Amino acid sequence: MFGHNAREAKTIFNAGLLKTFGKLSQPDIARIDGRPERLIAELVEQYGWNEDFAKQKTEAFELKLSVGETSATTELPVRVGS
């Protein structure tokens, strides 16, 4: 997931996680370690979401980061339907 500036990207990713998913703790974020599949698992565990919904939230979060929105909020888009 991280490119040339891996350390900076990871810092932005982690900061975004804290702002977006407030139930995640520092140890949770350390376990996620920038891995989307681990984020999905943590969201299922911490928020009680089903895996599909957690995947949608993860994809929306990654999209916000990829377009440079470092001020991610909990207002992430949700896909309706399949």
Secondary structure, 3 states (H helix, E strand, C coil): CCCCCHHHHHHHHHHHHHHHCCCCCHHHHHHHCCCHHHHHHHHHHHHCCCHHHHHHHHHHHHHHHHCCCCCCCCCCCCCCCC
